[in-house]
Amino acid sequence: MVIRPKLLTTVCRKPMLGGFNFSRPLSIDKKELQNFAKLDVGCGGGILSLALHRLGSQVTGLDACHESIIAANAHTSSLPANVKHKPTFVHSTIEAFAKTKVASFDAVIASEVLEHVPDIDSFVKGCVDATKPGGILFFSTINKTYLSRLLTITFAEDIAGIVPQGVHDWDKFVDPNNLIAVLSRNNAQLTTLKGIIVFVVKSKMDEEYDAIVLGTGLKECILSGLLSVSGKKILHMDRNNYYGAESASMSPLNQLFDMFKPKGSPIPPDMERARDWNVDLVPKFLMANGSLVRLLIHTGVTRYLEFKSIDASYVYKGGKIFKVPADEMEALSTSLMGMFEKRRFRKFLVWTQTFDPTNSSTWENLDPKTVTMQQIYTKFGLDNNTADFTGHALALYRDDDYKNKPYGETIERIKLYSDSLARYGKSPYLYPLYGLGELPQGFARLSAIYGGTYMLDKQIDEIIMENGKVVGVRSGDEIARCKQLFCDPSYLPAQNKVTSKVIRAICLIKDSIPCVKDLGSCQIIIPQNQVNRKSDIYVSINGSANQTAPKTWFVATVSTTVETNSPESEILPGLALLGSIREKFVKVYDVTEPIDLGRESQIFISRGYDATTHFETVTADVLDIFERATGAPFDFKQVKHLNLGDDEGEQ
């Protein structure tokens, strides 16, 4: 039973900016269409409804505009009198209609409608509610890109006059990641995403899966994507109605206020439009040559994201900040060190770049397995201040424990920093436009394309165990069975131990930040010894250049590992660098690690997010979990990587 792509082009109106090219054509025999109930949402004058009717299917057309229903009925009157099961047209919204027609249709179609609705969540929910379990939803819409704005509004409306002005509102255009999130919140599983065409199947929880993933934090979404690519059947669930969990980006700004302040707290009127904000709960930057970037490239998730280089990286010394020197030229020009110290540091950097752990001739008789990093500092004559920024701003250690360990890992970390800096020049860090919440959504999209099922806003009532091994998850009266379970610590708090606590202060700042002047983004590291602490303090700054705040606004986050009973006082050195703070949101988080590594229970729990502002520890945890769960490291060759211009869904 197959509806071929050719048939689909016959029965569906062609969208404005794309045609039909399905990698997984829907399978239905034409004879079955006679009993195949279809709902055409936003039917307009009934053109699509009549085309569907000619195939023999039972069709109901729905439109909120009364004039459209009159026109559709007029078209129906032209059908021969002996035609059975003529299309029925109803004047109603999908939200109201679905309340009386729950799970009534085998297929629900919304062609060129999503970009016009005032509330996409309620619209999609109505479509899903009207669909039978296992039924099909079909959406075609205009992708939210600058090209679509140019063609549909600037050209079609303003210049050529092909379309009346005001028909399209670019703010209502639908980004694919947002559409997938909306579908997931309503138990709908993506099966095909092609250009601007979306095929969705209403999900059924009562099935068996290779693995169930709980929580849509970045780690869980990466795992879901990797497992799906490896051929596993995945069900991914989250109690929240948004992607990201602890690593989410709060947008609109109301979400951030509701999370930290009494619900309904007003947003200051000068903070512009609330949806122009994308505020990270756990801000981190990507090393340009780091493990997460390599993972993004190998899996092809870069197709769904845009990145921008962070403007600069600074280190704190004596109450001031200095640009981190990472190569020979910067070592000689920096004001961070005196003249003779610069020469010694330059010699050290030259040696690190020639160091090869597999070639003993580059070691200078310093065995990387036995000689400590402190001994290396002593050999090159580097003072404590130089050791501070080398270990904390280049090698990105959080404390000084590394000094008493073999130096090999530290040199590799310094080389990673230098190699990352060499890729883009301004700093070694990258950041996705619109916030870090785009990262989990990108990996979720990868999983969906490889067959993963997503359910947001789904309460988890019980994790079912048999003989000490996980066998399923219960939500209400529904049970999904599985062989393995992956989750963030919040779903099984009793199976984790708290190893430390992290304080994060999210600050909204107007106009400028004194210490960095005209820069749009940067990182500042305050080494522990500079402020008499055991752990570093981290400051990350972002703004409109990265689409995280409106123009003239900045989002700065100060974080550190908690050492006292007065956590907020511990981040005062970082807060003092920011100048006048308009709004501040402070929270202390537990950093946990699992007690059970999952070998017997087959439950694999991720670690909590530490205070660092980079992703290297995050990726290490993900790959460790994947290897423990599958018995082998992730094989990047399994991913048939597509170029940015290739169509999605082709495998």
C-alpha positions in Angstrom: 0.0 0.0 0.0 1.9 3.0 -1.2 1.1 6.7 -1.9 4.0 7.5 -4.2 5.6 10.9 -4.4 3.9 11.4 -7.8 0.5 10.9 -6.1 1.4 13.3 -3.3 2.1 16.1 -5.8 -1.3 15.5 -7.2 -3.2 15.6 -3.9 -1.4 18.3 -2.1 -1.0 22.0 -3.0 2.6 22.9 -3.9 4.1 25.1 -1.2 5.4 28.5 -2.2 9.1 27.7 -1.7 9.6 24.1 -2.4 8.3 20.9 -4.1 7.8 17.4 -2.9 10.6 14.9 -2.7 10.1 12.3 -0.1 12.8 9.8 0.9 10.2 7.7 2.8 6.9 7.8 0.8 3.8 7.0 2.8 2.4 3.6 2.0 -1.4 3.4 1.4 -3.3 1.6 -1.3 -5.8 3.7 -3.3 -8.6 1.2 -2.4 -8.0 1.7 1.3 -8.5 5.5 0.8 -12.3 4.9 0.5 -12.3 4.3 4.3 -9.4 6.6 5.0 -10.8 9.7 6.9 -8.8 12.8 6.2 -9.0 16.3 7.7 -7.8 19.3 5.6 -7.1 22.0 8.2 -7.1 25.5 6.7 -8.9 24.2 3.7 -9.6 27.6 2.2 -11.8 27.3 -0.9 -11.5 23.5 -0.8 -9.1 22.9 -3.7 -7.0 20.3 -1.8 -10.1 18.7 -0.2 -11.6 18.1 -3.6 -8.4 16.6 -4.9 -8.3 14.3 -2.0 -11.9 13.4 -2.5 -11.2 12.3 -6.1 -9.0 9.6 -4.8 -12.0 8.1 -3.0 -11.2 9.1 0.5 -13.6 10.6 3.0 -12.6 14.3 3.5 -13.5 17.0 6.0 -12.4 20.5 5.2 -12.0 22.9 8.1 -11.4 26.6 8.1 -11.8 29.5 10.6 -12.8 31.9 7.9 -16.6 31.7 7.1 -16.1 33.1 3.6 -13.7 30.3 2.8 -16.3 27.7 3.8 -18.9 29.3 1.6 -16.5 29.2 -1.4 -15.6 25.5 -0.6 -19.3 24.5 -0.5 -19.8 26.3 -3.8 -17.0 24.2 -5.4 -18.6 21.1 -4.0 -21.9 21.9 -5.7 -20.2 21.4 -9.0 -19.7 17.7 -8.3 -22.0 15.2 -10.1 -25.2 14.4 -8.1 -24.4 10.6 -7.9 -21.1 11.2 -6.1 -21.0 9.5 -2.7 -19.4 10.9 0.4 -19.0 14.4 -0.8 -16.5 16.5 1.1 -17.9 18.1 4.3 -16.8 21.6 5.2 -16.9 23.0 8.7 -16.5 26.5 9.9 -14.3 26.2 13.1 -10.8 26.5 14.5 -8.9 23.2 14.9 -8.7 23.8 18.6 -12.5 23.9 19.0 -13.1 21.2 16.4 -10.7 18.7 17.9 -12.5 18.7 21.2 -15.5 17.1 19.6 -13.5 14.9 17.2 -10.8 13.4 19.3 -8.8 10.7 17.5 -11.2 10.7 14.6 -9.0 11.0 11.5 -6.5 8.7 9.8 -4.7 11.7 8.4 -4.6 15.4 9.2 -3.2 17.8 6.6 -2.2 21.4 7.1 -0.8 22.8 3.9 0.6 26.4 4.0 -1.2 27.1 7.3 1.4 27.1 10.1 3.0 30.4 9.0 -0.3 32.2 9.6 -1.6 30.8 12.9 -1.3 33.0 16.0 -0.4 30.1 18.4 1.5 27.3 16.8 1.4 25.1 20.0 -2.4 25.1 20.3 -2.8 24.6 16.5 -0.5 21.6 16.4 -2.1 20.2 19.5 -5.5 20.4 17.9 -4.2 18.6 14.8 -2.6 15.8 16.9 -5.7 15.4 19.1 -7.8 14.9 16.0 -5.5 12.2 14.6 -5.9 8.6 15.5 -3.0 6.9 17.3 -0.6 5.7 14.6 -2.3 8.1 12.2 -0.4 10.6 10.0 0.0 14.3 10.1 1.3 16.3 7.1 2.5 19.9 7.4 4.0 22.1 4.7 5.2 25.6 5.7 7.8 28.2 5.0 11.1 27.8 6.8 12.2 30.8 8.9 15.3 32.0 7.0 16.4 35.3 5.7 16.0 34.0 2.1 12.3 33.1 2.8 11.8 36.6 4.2 13.4 38.1 1.1 11.3 36.1 -1.3 7.9 36.0 0.3 7.8 39.4 1.9 10.3 41.8 0.3 9.9 40.5 -3.3 6.4 38.9 -3.4 4.6 41.5 -1.3 6.7 44.7 -1.4 8.2 44.7 -4.9 6.3 42.4 -7.3 2.9 42.7 -5.6 2.2 39.0 -6.3 0.8 38.6 -2.8 -1.1 41.3 -0.9 1.0 43.1 1.7 0.6 41.9 5.2 -0.3 38.3 4.3 3.0 37.0 5.8 4.5 37.8 9.1 8.2 36.7 9.3 7.9 36.3 13.1 5.3 33.6 12.5 7.5 31.7 10.1 8.5 28.3 11.5 12.0 27.2 12.3 12.3 23.4 11.8 13.8 22.9 15.3 10.9 24.8 16.9 8.4 22.7 14.9 10.0 19.5 16.0 9.8 20.7 19.6 6.1 21.5 19.3 5.4 18.1 17.7 7.3 16.3 20.4 5.3 18.1 23.1 2.2 16.6 21.6 3.3 13.0 21.2 4.0 13.2 17.4 7.0 11.4 15.9 8.8 13.0 12.9 9.3 10.5 10.0 10.3 12.8 7.2 11.6 16.4 7.1 12.2 17.5 3.6 12.9 21.1 2.8 9.7 22.6 4.2 7.6 19.5 4.1 7.1 17.5 7.3 5.6 14.0 7.7 4.6 13.1 11.3 3.1 10.0 12.8 1.2 10.3 16.1 3.3 8.4 18.6 2.2 5.4 20.6 4.0 4.9 23.9 3.0 1.3 24.4 5.8 -0.2 22.4 9.2 -1.8 23.0 12.4 0.2 22.4 16.0 -0.6 22.4 16.5 2.4 24.7 14.5 5.1 26.5 16.2 8.4 27.2 14.7 10.6 29.9 15.5 14.4 29.8 16.4 16.5 26.9 19.6 18.1 28.3 22.5 18.3 25.9 24.1 15.1 27.1 20.9 13.1 26.8 20.2 14.5 23.3 23.7 13.7 22.1 23.3 10.2 23.3 19.9 9.9 21.7 21.4 11.0 18.4 24.4 8.7 18.6 22.2 5.7 19.6 19.7 6.4 16.8 22.5 6.7 14.2 23.8 3.3 15.5 20.5 1.7 14.5 18.8 1.7 17.9 15.0 2.2 18.3 14.8 5.2 20.7 12.0 6.8 22.7 13.1 10.2 24.2 10.9 11.7 26.9 11.0 14.8 29.0 8.7 16.0 31.8 9.3 19.6 30.6 7.5 21.1 27.7 10.8 22.5 26.2 14.1 21.1 25.1 17.4 21.5 27.0 16.5 20.7 30.6 19.3 22.1 32.7 21.2 23.2 29.5 18.2 25.0 28.0 18.1 28.5 26.6 15.2 30.5 28.2 13.1 32.2 25.5 11.0 34.2 25.7 12.4 36.1 28.7 9.2 35.4 30.7 10.5 31.8 31.1 13.6 33.0 32.9 11.6 35.4 35.2 9.1 32.6 36.0 11.9 30.2 36.9 13.7 32.5 39.3 11.0 34.9 40.5 7.4 34.5 41.6 5.3 33.4 38.6 4.0 36.2 36.5 6.6 38.7 37.7 6.6 41.6 35.2 9.5 42.2 32.8 10.9 45.7 32.8 9.4 47.5 29.7 12.8 48.6 28.4 14.0 45.0 28.0 12.5 45.1 24.5 10.5 42.1 23.1 10.7 39.1 25.4 11.3 36.7 22.5 14.5 38.5 21.5 16.2 36.9 24.5 17.9 33.5 24.5 19.4 33.1 28.0 21.5 30.0 28.8 21.0 28.3 32.1 24.4 26.7 31.9 26.5 28.9 29.6 29.5 27.2 28.0 31.6 27.8 24.9 32.8 25.3 22.3 36.5 24.8 21.7 36.9 25.4 18.0 39.0 22.2 17.6 37.4 20.4 20.6 35.6 17.1 20.9 32.1 18.5 20.7 32.8 20.4 17.5 34.3 17.2 16.0 31.2 15.4 17.1 28.9 18.0 15.5 30.8 17.8 12.2 31.0 14.0 12.1 27.2 13.6 12.8 26.2 16.4 10.4 24.4 18.3 13.2 26.2 21.5 11.9 23.5 21.6 9.2 21.0 22.8 11.7 23.1 25.4 13.5 25.0 28.6 12.9 28.1 29.5 14.9 30.0 32.7 15.7 33.5 33.1 17.1 33.7 34.5 20.6 35.5 37.9 20.4 38.2 37.3 23.1 39.5 35.3 26.0 40.8 37.0 29.1 42.6 36.1 32.4 42.4 38.0 35.6 45.5 39.2 37.5 45.8 41.8 40.3 42.3 43.2 39.8 42.6 43.7 36.0 42.0 41.5 33.0 44.5 40.7 30.2 44.1 38.9 26.9 45.3 35.3 27.2 48.6 34.9 25.2 48.5 31.7 23.2 51.3 31.9 20.7 54.8 33.2 20.4 53.8 36.7 19.1 51.3 37.3 21.8 53.8 36.0 24.4 56.2 38.8 23.5 53.6 41.6 23.2 51.4 40.8 26.3 51.5 43.2 29.3 50.7 40.2 31.6 54.4 39.5 32.1 57.7 41.3 32.5 60.3 41.3 29.7 62.4 38.3 30.9 59.3 36.3 31.8 58.0 36.8 28.3 61.1 35.3 26.8 60.9 32.3 29.2 57.2 31.8 28.4 57.8 32.1 24.6 60.4 29.3 24.9 57.9 27.2 26.8 55.2 27.7 24.1 57.7 26.8 21.3 58.4 23.6 23.1 54.7 22.7 23.7 54.0 23.0 19.9 56.8 20.6 19.0 56.0 18.1 21.8 54.8 14.7 20.6 53.8 12.1 23.2 54.8 9.3 20.8 58.2 10.8 19.9 60.7 10.8 22.8 63.1 13.0 20.9 60.7 15.9 21.5 60.5 15.4 25.3 63.9 17.0 26.1 64.6 14.1 28.6 61.4 14.9 30.4 59.3 11.7 30.5 55.6 12.8 30.2 54.5 9.8 32.3 56.7 10.6 35.4 57.7 14.3 35.3 55.1 16.6 36.9 53.8 19.9 35.5 55.3 21.7 38.5 58.7 20.4 37.4 58.1 21.7 33.9 57.3 25.2 35.3 60.5 25.0 37.3 62.6 23.8 34.3 61.5 26.8 32.2 61.8 29.2 35.1 58.1 30.3 34.9 56.8 32.2 38.0 53.5 31.5 39.8 51.5 34.2 37.9 52.5 32.6 34.6 51.7 29.2 35.9 48.3 30.5 37.0 47.2 31.6 33.5 48.9 28.7 31.8 47.1 26.1 33.9 43.8 27.8 34.2 43.3 30.0 31.1 45.2 27.8 28.5 44.9 24.2 29.9 41.5 25.1 31.5 42.0 23.3 34.8 39.7 24.3 37.6 42.2 23.9 40.4 45.9 23.3 41.0 45.8 19.5 41.4 47.2 19.1 37.9 50.6 20.5 39.0 51.5 17.3 40.8 50.4 15.0 38.0 52.4 13.9 34.9 52.6 16.9 32.5 51.6 15.1 29.3 47.8 15.8 29.5 48.5 19.5 30.4 50.6 20.0 27.2 47.9 18.4 25.1 45.3 20.8 26.6 47.5 23.8 25.8 47.9 22.5 22.2 44.1 22.1 21.9 43.7 25.8 23.0 46.4 26.9 20.5 44.9 24.8 17.6 41.4 26.1 18.4 42.7 29.7 18.4 44.4 29.2 15.0 41.1 28.2 13.4 39.4 31.5 13.7 41.9 33.9 15.2 40.0 36.1 17.7 39.6 33.4 20.4 39.5 29.6 20.6 35.8 29.6 21.4 32.7 29.2 19.3 29.0 29.8 20.2 25.8 28.8 18.4 23.5 31.7 17.4 20.3 31.9 19.5 21.9 30.2 22.5 23.1 26.8 23.6 19.5 25.4 23.6 20.0 25.0 19.8 22.6 22.2 20.5 20.2 19.7 22.1 17.6 20.5 19.6 20.1 19.8 16.8 21.0 16.4 18.1 17.3 15.7 18.8 16.6 16.4 15.1 19.4 14.0 14.1 17.7 11.3 16.2 14.3 12.0 14.8 15.6 11.7 11.2 17.1 8.3 12.1 13.7 7.2 13.6 13.8 8.4 17.2 10.5 9.1 18.9 10.1 12.3 21.0 7.6 13.1 23.7 7.8 16.3 25.7 5.6 17.4 28.6 5.4 13.7 29.6 5.4 12.9 33.3 7.5 9.9 34.3 5.7 8.1 37.1 7.7 4.9 37.4 10.9 3.3 36.2 10.1 -0.4 36.0 12.7 -2.9 37.2 12.8 -6.7 37.0 15.5 -8.7 38.8 17.7 -5.6 39.2 17.5 -4.6 35.5 15.4 -1.9 33.9 12.6 -3.1 31.6 10.4 -0.1 31.1 9.0 3.3 32.0 5.4 4.1 33.1 3.6 7.4 32.4 0.0 7.3 33.6 -1.6 4.2 32.3 1.0 3.8 29.4 4.1 1.6 29.6 7.0 1.7 27.2 9.4 -1.2 27.5 13.1 -1.0 26.9 16.4 -2.8 27.2 18.4 0.2 28.4 17.6 3.5 30.1 19.6 6.8 29.8 18.7 9.8 32.0 19.9 12.9 33.7 20.4 12.8 37.5 17.0 14.4 38.3 15.1 11.3 37.2 16.9 9.0 39.7 18.2 11.3 42.5 18.7 8.4 44.9 21.2 6.8 42.5 23.5 9.7 42.5 26.0 11.3 44.9 26.7 15.0 45.2 30.4 15.6 44.6 30.3 19.4 44.7 28.0 22.5 44.3 28.1 25.2 41.6 26.7 28.7 41.9 25.7 30.5 38.7 24.6 34.1 38.6 22.9 35.2 35.3 23.1 38.9 34.9 21.3 41.2 32.4 23.2 44.3 31.6 22.3 47.4 29.6 24.6 49.3 27.2 28.1 48.2 28.0 30.4 46.2 30.3 33.3 48.4 31.5 36.0 45.7 31.6 35.6 44.6 28.0 34.5 47.9 26.4 33.2 47.4 22.9 33.4 43.6 22.7 30.2 41.7 22.0 31.3 38.5 23.7 34.2 37.1 25.7 35.3 34.7 28.4 37.1 35.8 31.6 38.8 33.3 33.9 39.8 34.3 37.4 42.4 31.8 38.6 42.0 30.6 42.1 45.2 32.0 43.5 44.3 35.5 42.3 41.4 35.6 44.8 42.7 33.2 47.5 40.4 30.4 46.5 40.7 26.7 45.7 38.6 26.9 42.5 38.5 29.3 39.6 35.7 31.8 38.9 34.4 31.9 35.3 32.7 34.8 33.6 31.0 34.4 30.2 29.5 37.4 28.3 27.2 37.4 25.2 25.0 39.8 23.5 23.0 40.7 20.4 25.8 39.6 18.0 25.1 36.0 19.1 21.3 36.6 19.1 21.0 36.0 22.9 19.8 39.5 23.7 18.3 42.6 22.0 20.7 45.3 20.8 22.5 47.2 23.6 21.9 44.4 26.0 24.2 41.7 27.3 23.9 38.4 29.2 26.8 37.7 31.6 27.1 34.7 33.8 29.4 34.3 36.7 30.0 30.8 38.1 32.3 28.9 40.4 32.5 25.8 42.6 31.0 26.5 46.0 33.5 26.4 48.9 31.7 28.2 51.8 28.3 28.7 53.3 28.0 32.0 51.5 28.1 31.1 47.8 27.1 34.5 46.4 29.9 36.2 48.2 32.3 33.8 46.4 31.5 35.2 43.0 31.8 38.9 44.0 35.2 39.3 42.1 33.4 38.3 38.9 30.3 40.4 39.5 32.6 43.4 40.2 33.9 43.3 36.6 30.4 43.7 35.1 29.5 47.2 36.2 25.8 48.0 36.7 23.6 44.9 36.7 19.9 45.5 35.8 18.6 42.0 36.7 20.4 39.1 38.4 19.2 35.5 38.7 21.2 33.3 41.2 21.0 29.6 41.9 23.2 26.9 43.5 23.2 23.6 41.6 24.4 20.1 42.8 27.1 18.5 40.7 26.5 14.8 40.9 27.9 11.6 39.6 26.1 8.2 39.4 26.6 5.6 42.1 25.8 2.8 39.7 27.7 2.7 36.3 24.9 0.7 34.7 26.6 -2.6 33.9 24.0 -4.7 35.7 20.9 -2.4 35.9 21.4 -1.1 32.3 20.6 2.4 33.6 23.1 5.0 32.5 23.0 8.4 34.3 24.9 11.4 33.2 27.0 13.6 35.5 26.0 17.1 36.6 27.3 20.2 34.8 30.5 21.6 36.4 31.4 25.3 36.7 33.6 25.4 33.6 32.7 27.5 30.5 33.7 24.9 27.9 32.3 21.6 26.8 35.2 19.2 26.9 34.1 17.5 30.2 30.5 17.3 28.8 31.6 15.4 25.7 33.9 13.1 27.7 31.0 12.1 29.9 28.8 11.4 26.8 31.3 9.2 25.1 32.1 7.3 28.3 28.4 6.5 28.8 28.0 5.4 25.1 31.0 3.1 25.4 29.7 1.6 28.7 26.3 1.0 27.3 27.3 -0.4 23.9 30.6 -2.1 24.8 32.5 -0.2 22.1 33.4 3.4 21.4 31.1 5.4 19.1 32.0 4.6 15.4 31.8 7.9 13.5 31.9 5.9 10.2 28.3 4.8 10.8 27.1 8.3 10.1 26.5 8.9 6.4 27.4 12.6 6.8 25.6 14.9 4.6 26.9 18.3 3.3 25.1 21.4 4.4 23.3 21.7 1.1 22.0 18.1 1.1 18.5 17.1 1.8 17.7 15.7 5.2 16.3 12.2 5.7 18.3 10.5 2.9 20.4 7.7 4.4 
